[in-house]
C-alpha cells in the first residue's frame, strides 16, 4: 500500500475549501507516475484524513470523482483500487 504523508496530525477545523482538489491531483499524479498501479489499493479514506488533516467528506470526494472518471473502482467493504 502506498503511504501519503502530508499534514499528519493537524486539525481540520479551518480546512482549505480547495483541499479536495489537491487530494485529487495528488492521487491522479500517483496513478500517472506509477506509484499506484492497476489493481493496487488507493489510499483509504482514513489514510487520506490522517495525511491531509481533513474531514471524511473531503477525503471521500476525490476518490468518488476518480471512480466517476474511470481511474479507480470501488469495492464496498474493501476500498478503492486503480483500474
PEDA-V31293 format. One record per helix or strand of 2 or more residues. SS is the DSSP state (hx for helix, st for strand). FROM is the first residue (numbers start at 1). LEN is the number of residues. Records with the same first field share a line. If there is no record, write none. Layout:
BEGIN
SS: FROM-LEN / FROM-LEN
END
This chain:
BEGIN
hx: 19-14 / 45-8 / 56-13
st: 72-4 / 79-4
END
